[in-house]
Amino acid sequence: MARDPNFSPTALAARAAYLLRGNDLGEMTTAAPLLYPHMWSWDAAFVAIGLAPLSVERAVVELDTLLSAQWRNGMIPHIVFANGVDGYFPGPARWACAALADNAPPGRHTSGITQPPVHAIAVQRILERAHSRGRSTRAVANAFLDRRWNDLVRWHRWLAEARDPDERGRITLYHGWESGMDNSPRWDGAYANVVPGPLPAYQRADNHIVTDPAQRPSDGEYDRYLWLLEEMKSVRYQDELLPATMSLAVEDVFVSAIFSVACTVLAEIGEEHNRPNSDIRDLYGWAERFRAGVLATTVERTGVARDYDLKAQRWITAETIAQFAPLLCGGLPHDTERALLRRLEGPRFAGHPDLRYALIPSTSPVSREFRATQYWRGPVWPVMTWLFAWAFARRGWAERSQVLRQEGLRQVSEGSFAEYYEPFTGRPLGSMQQSWTAAAVLDWLG
């Protein structure tokens, strides 16, 4: 039997708001004060979603800060480093983007890779919140859109062109960190083919914060992560040279589905706010291309989606949350979509009888790769719960969305706002005081 909530909804919302204020550095919110003391790209989008019910103005500042670090080629980097803040590795010196990358932004230190493109969703939520506020708040949101529309379109254009040059409708990633699901079993095969050469000496910072080694990637995995970084540096982060240089190249079906729906969302915003027809046409075109690309990966009988390893020329069949990518972007035949939903809600995932809450684990509990406490190899991530609840509501599946919201709130009701949770016991794991977990709660509670 599930435990009673420790905090009422009102108290939980107040606690979440207090956390975000505590993690606020002024113009950016740290992803988590100890483990992740800088701004992460997709974290920032979710943080903006959580800030919007508190202050549309502050939510706008969050996205403005992120976009101020956009690269000249359109890429939004996965980390924007806070000035004068240490305690994270690899830091700016290891990435060396300012010294090596012609496209790196002036005056900002960033990483040289990217993350899932959820930002249009954040913009939509901010505009929705602003619509119910006074004229001055609506003016702030509209001014942000005027100021940043071209930047958002450039971001989407970079993904569509630099990361899908052959127009297959799937985003190519050159580092597992770009997926946001760093050590997911999805990438085991691709990482097995990454053979690190001599690496500059390094000392990890993450395992000094989360001291249980069962929760974090191994040292061997970190060697591979850092070798990929060295490969990127060797070609000065030039987009056109990465395909021939990188030891890892995968088409990420989950990021591609997010991109498809984000293009649709941004196009809808553009229509509502009288943006250029050429931009709207491009966005809808990309949405359709990447939706088709996602559907082309699916197994006909089950609707399960698959990543593709470009180096090994083979499908990736790990049983993870990424299998459900088509439920985000839509497009499956009705019967196939029903089958995929049954799989999601059945004993292989959210309906597994031993789960504490009826939520989607990052890896199937019946998979041999499942690890109940290890990062993306089993735990439940509240931010993924939020994303699927949002997508289901958008697709008209109100009851399914509500179930995820209710179960998600029950999971975090003890108030630690953990990075992720053990799926069988509900124990909070990873970083505590995680900003995007608090943000999900604030959006759910409104």
C-alpha positions in Angstrom: 0.0 0.0 0.0 1.3 3.4 -0.9 2.2 5.7 1.9 0.2 8.8 2.7 1.6 12.1 1.3 4.0 13.9 3.7 3.0 17.3 2.3 -0.4 18.7 1.2 -0.6 20.1 -2.3 -0.4 23.6 -1.0 2.7 22.9 1.2 4.3 20.9 -1.6 3.9 23.8 -4.0 5.3 26.2 -1.5 8.3 23.9 -0.9 8.9 23.6 -4.6 8.8 27.4 -5.1 11.2 27.8 -2.2 13.6 25.3 -3.8 13.6 27.2 -7.1 14.2 30.5 -5.4 17.1 28.9 -3.5 18.7 27.5 -6.7 18.3 30.9 -8.4 21.6 32.6 -9.3 19.9 35.7 -10.6 19.7 35.2 -14.3 19.9 31.4 -14.3 18.8 28.5 -12.1 21.2 25.8 -11.2 20.0 22.4 -12.2 20.8 21.2 -8.7 23.0 23.2 -6.2 25.6 20.5 -5.5 25.7 18.0 -8.3 24.8 20.4 -11.2 25.7 23.9 -10.2 25.3 25.4 -13.7 22.5 25.8 -16.3 21.6 22.7 -18.4 19.7 23.3 -21.6 16.6 21.0 -21.3 16.6 21.5 -17.5 16.3 25.3 -18.1 13.3 24.7 -20.3 11.5 22.7 -17.7 12.6 25.2 -15.0 11.0 28.0 -17.0 7.8 25.9 -17.1 7.8 25.7 -13.3 8.7 29.4 -12.9 5.9 30.6 -15.1 3.1 30.0 -12.4 5.2 32.0 -10.0 6.5 34.7 -12.3 6.2 34.9 -16.1 8.9 37.6 -16.0 11.4 35.3 -14.2 10.6 32.4 -16.5 11.4 34.7 -19.5 14.7 35.6 -17.9 15.6 31.9 -17.7 15.1 31.3 -21.4 16.7 34.6 -22.3 19.9 33.6 -20.4 20.0 30.2 -22.2 19.4 31.8 -25.6 22.1 34.4 -24.9 24.6 31.4 -25.0 23.3 30.1 -28.4 26.0 29.3 -30.8 26.3 31.2 -34.1 25.3 28.1 -36.0 22.1 27.9 -34.1 23.0 25.2 -31.6 21.8 25.6 -28.0 24.6 24.1 -25.9 23.8 21.5 -23.2 25.6 23.5 -20.4 25.9 27.2 -19.9 28.5 27.7 -17.1 27.8 30.1 -14.3 30.6 32.6 -13.8 32.8 31.9 -10.8 31.2 28.6 -10.0 33.3 25.4 -9.7 32.5 21.9 -8.6 31.5 20.3 -11.9 33.5 18.2 -14.2 34.0 18.6 -17.2 34.1 22.3 -16.8 34.8 25.1 -19.3 38.6 24.4 -19.5 38.0 20.8 -20.5 35.5 21.7 -23.2 37.7 24.6 -24.4 34.9 25.8 -26.7 35.8 29.5 -26.4 39.3 28.7 -27.7 38.5 26.1 -30.4 35.0 26.7 -31.7 34.4 29.5 -34.2 30.7 29.2 -33.5 30.9 29.5 -29.7 29.2 32.6 -28.2 31.3 35.5 -27.1 31.2 36.2 -23.4 29.7 32.9 -22.3 31.4 29.6 -21.4 29.5 26.6 -22.7 29.8 22.9 -23.5 30.2 21.8 -27.1 27.2 19.5 -27.4 23.5 19.9 -27.3 20.4 18.4 -25.5 16.7 17.5 -26.4 14.8 20.4 -27.9 12.0 20.9 -25.5 12.2 24.7 -25.5 9.2 25.4 -27.7 7.1 23.6 -25.1 8.4 26.0 -22.4 7.6 29.0 -24.6 4.1 27.7 -25.1 3.5 27.2 -21.4 4.8 30.7 -20.6 2.5 32.2 -23.2 -0.4 30.3 -21.7 0.4 31.5 -18.2 0.8 35.0 -19.4 -2.6 34.9 -21.2 -4.3 34.6 -17.8 -2.4 37.5 -16.2 -2.5 41.2 -16.6 -1.6 43.3 -19.6 1.9 44.0 -18.5 2.7 40.3 -18.0 1.3 39.5 -21.4 3.5 42.3 -22.8 6.6 40.7 -21.3 5.8 37.3 -22.8 5.0 38.9 -26.2 8.2 40.9 -26.2 10.2 37.8 -25.4 8.7 36.1 -28.5 9.5 39.1 -30.6 13.0 39.1 -29.3 13.7 35.4 -29.6 11.6 34.1 -32.4 14.4 34.1 -34.9 16.7 32.4 -32.3 14.2 29.6 -31.7 13.7 29.1 -35.5 17.5 29.0 -36.0 17.8 26.4 -33.2 15.2 24.2 -35.0 16.9 24.8 -38.4 20.3 23.7 -37.0 18.8 20.5 -35.7 17.0 19.8 -39.0 20.0 20.5 -41.2 23.2 19.9 -39.2 21.9 16.8 -37.4 19.9 15.3 -40.2 21.8 16.2 -43.3 20.5 13.2 -45.3 16.9 14.1 -44.4 16.1 10.7 -42.8 13.9 12.4 -40.2 16.0 11.4 -37.2 18.4 13.5 -35.1 22.0 12.2 -35.1 23.8 12.4 -31.7 27.5 12.2 -31.3 27.5 11.8 -27.5 25.2 10.0 -25.1 24.9 13.1 -23.1 23.1 14.8 -26.0 20.2 12.4 -25.5 19.7 13.6 -21.9 19.7 9.9 -20.9 23.5 9.6 -20.4 24.1 6.0 -19.5 20.9 4.4 -20.8 21.2 0.8 -22.1 20.2 2.3 -25.4 23.9 3.3 -25.8 25.7 0.3 -24.5 26.4 -1.2 -27.9 27.5 2.2 -29.4 29.8 2.9 -26.4 31.3 -0.5 -26.6 32.8 0.6 -29.9 34.4 3.7 -28.4 38.0 2.9 -27.7 39.5 5.7 -25.6 43.0 6.9 -26.5 45.3 8.7 -24.1 43.2 11.1 -22.0 44.4 14.2 -20.1 44.2 13.4 -16.4 40.9 14.1 -14.7 39.0 13.8 -11.5 35.3 13.3 -11.4 33.2 15.5 -9.2 29.8 13.7 -9.5 30.8 10.7 -7.3 31.8 13.0 -4.5 28.2 14.3 -4.3 26.4 11.0 -5.0 28.7 8.6 -3.1 26.8 5.4 -3.9 28.6 4.0 -7.0 25.6 1.9 -7.9 23.7 5.1 -8.8 26.3 6.7 -11.2 28.1 5.7 -14.4 31.4 3.8 -14.0 34.9 5.2 -14.4 35.2 3.2 -17.7 32.0 4.9 -19.0 33.5 8.3 -18.1 36.6 7.5 -20.0 34.5 7.0 -23.1 32.5 10.1 -22.4 35.7 12.2 -22.3 37.2 10.5 -25.3 34.3 11.6 -27.4 34.8 15.1 -26.1 38.5 14.9 -27.2 37.4 13.8 -30.7 35.1 16.8 -31.0 37.9 19.1 -29.9 40.2 17.6 -32.5 38.0 19.1 -35.3 37.1 22.3 -33.3 33.5 21.3 -33.0 32.8 21.7 -36.7 29.4 20.2 -37.6 30.5 19.0 -41.1 33.5 17.1 -39.7 31.8 15.3 -36.9 30.4 12.4 -38.9 33.8 11.2 -40.1 35.5 11.9 -36.8 33.3 10.6 -34.1 33.5 7.0 -32.7 29.8 7.3 -31.7 27.0 8.3 -34.0 23.4 7.3 -33.3 20.0 8.4 -34.5 18.0 9.1 -31.4 14.3 8.3 -31.9 13.2 9.9 -28.6 14.9 13.2 -29.3 13.5 13.1 -32.9 10.0 12.7 -31.5 10.5 15.6 -29.2 11.8 17.6 -32.1 8.7 16.8 -34.2 6.2 17.9 -31.6 8.4 20.9 -30.7 8.3 22.0 -34.3 4.5 21.7 -34.4 4.2 23.7 -31.1 6.5 26.5 -32.4 4.6 26.6 -35.7 1.3 27.0 -33.8 2.8 29.8 -31.7 4.0 31.4 -35.0 0.5 31.2 -36.5 -1.1 32.7 -33.4 1.4 35.5 -33.2 1.7 36.4 -36.9 5.2 35.2 -37.5 6.7 34.8 -41.0 4.8 32.3 -43.2 8.2 30.9 -44.4 9.2 30.0 -40.8 5.8 28.4 -40.1 6.0 26.4 -43.3 9.5 25.2 -42.5 8.5 24.2 -38.9 5.5 22.2 -40.1 7.7 20.6 -42.7 10.3 19.5 -40.2 7.5 18.3 -37.8 6.2 16.0 -40.6 9.6 14.8 -41.7 10.7 13.8 -38.2 7.4 12.2 -37.4 7.8 10.1 -40.4 11.4 9.3 -39.4 10.2 8.2 -36.0 7.5 6.0 -37.4 10.0 4.4 -39.8 11.8 2.9 -36.8 8.8 1.2 -35.3 8.0 -2.5 -35.1 4.8 -3.0 -37.1 3.0 -5.3 -34.6 3.9 -3.4 -31.3 4.6 0.2 -32.4 7.9 0.0 -30.4 10.4 2.6 -31.7 14.1 2.0 -32.1 17.2 4.1 -32.1 19.7 3.4 -34.9 23.5 2.9 -34.5 25.0 4.6 -37.6 28.5 3.2 -37.0 27.4 -0.4 -36.5 24.5 -0.1 -39.1 22.0 -1.7 -36.8 18.8 -1.1 -34.8 19.1 -0.7 -31.1 16.5 -2.8 -29.3 17.0 -2.0 -25.6 13.7 -1.9 -23.6 13.7 1.7 -22.4 11.3 4.6 -22.2 12.5 5.7 -25.6 10.4 2.9 -27.1 7.4 5.1 -26.6 8.6 8.0 -28.7 5.6 7.7 -31.1 3.2 8.5 -28.3 4.8 11.9 -28.1 4.6 12.9 -31.7 1.7 10.7 -32.9 1.2 9.2 -36.4 0.9 5.5 -35.6 -2.1 3.6 -37.0 -4.8 3.3 -34.4 -4.5 -0.4 -33.6 -0.7 -0.1 -33.4 -0.9 2.9 -31.1 -3.3 1.0 -28.8 -0.8 -1.9 -28.7 2.0 0.6 -27.7 -0.2 2.1 -25.0 -1.0 -1.4 -23.7 2.8 -2.0 -23.5 3.4 1.2 -21.7 0.6 0.5 -19.1 1.3 -3.2 -18.9 3.7 -5.3 -16.8 6.8 -4.5 -18.8 6.6 -0.9 -17.8 4.2 1.3 -15.7 1.9 -1.7 -14.9 4.7 -3.9 -13.4 3.1 -5.3 -10.2 6.1 -4.4 -8.0 6.2 -0.7 -8.8 5.5 1.7 -5.9 3.7 4.1 -8.3 2.2 3.5 -11.7 4.8 5.5 -13.5 7.2 4.8 -16.4 10.6 3.5 -15.4 13.5 4.6 -17.5 14.3 0.9 -18.4 11.8 -2.0 -18.3 12.0 -3.9 -15.0 11.9 -7.1 -16.9 14.9 -6.2 -19.0 18.3 -7.8 -18.3 19.8 -4.3 -18.4 17.5 -3.0 -15.6 19.2 -1.6 -12.6 16.8 -0.2 -10.0 19.1 2.5 -8.6 21.4 3.4 -11.5 20.6 6.7 -13.3 18.8 6.0 -16.6 19.0 2.2 -16.3 15.8 1.8 -14.2 14.8 4.7 -11.9 11.7 6.8 -12.5 12.3 10.4 -13.5 9.6 12.9 -12.6 10.6 15.1 -15.6 9.8 12.2 -17.9 6.5 11.7 -16.1 5.8 15.4 -16.8 6.7 15.1 -20.4 4.4 12.2 -21.1 1.6 13.7 -19.0 1.9 16.9 -21.1 2.0 15.0 -24.4 -1.0 12.8 -23.4 -3.1 15.9 -22.5 -2.1 17.5 -25.8 -3.2 14.4 -27.7 -6.6 14.4 -25.9 -5.9 11.5 -23.5 -7.0 13.5 -20.5 -7.5 10.5 -18.2 -4.1 9.0 -18.9 -2.5 12.4 -18.4 -4.3 12.8 -15.1 -3.2 9.4 -13.8 0.5 10.3 -14.5 0.1 13.6 -12.8 -1.5 12.1 -9.7 1.0 9.3 -9.4 3.8 11.8 -10.1 2.7 14.0 -7.3 2.3 11.0 -4.9 5.9 10.0 -5.7 7.4 13.4 -4.8 5.1 14.2 -1.9 7.8 13.5 0.6 9.3 16.7 -0.5 13.0 16.0 -1.4 12.4 16.8 -5.1 15.0 14.1 -6.1 16.5 13.8 -9.5 15.1 10.3 -9.9 13.4 7.6 -7.7 13.8 3.9 -7.1 10.9 2.3 -8.9 10.0 -0.4 -6.3 10.5 1.4 -3.0 10.0 5.0 -4.1 13.2 6.0 -2.5 14.6 9.4 -3.7 17.9 9.0 -5.5 20.6 11.0 -7.2 20.7 14.7 -6.5 18.3 16.2 -4.1 16.8 19.7 -4.6 16.6 19.0 -8.3 15.2 22.1 -10.0 13.3 20.4 -12.8 11.5 18.1 -10.4 10.3 21.1 -8.4 9.3 22.7 -11.7 7.2 19.7 -12.7 5.3 19.9 -9.3 4.7 23.6 -9.7 3.2 23.2 -13.2 1.1 20.3 -12.1 -0.2 22.2 -9.1 -0.6 25.4 -11.1 
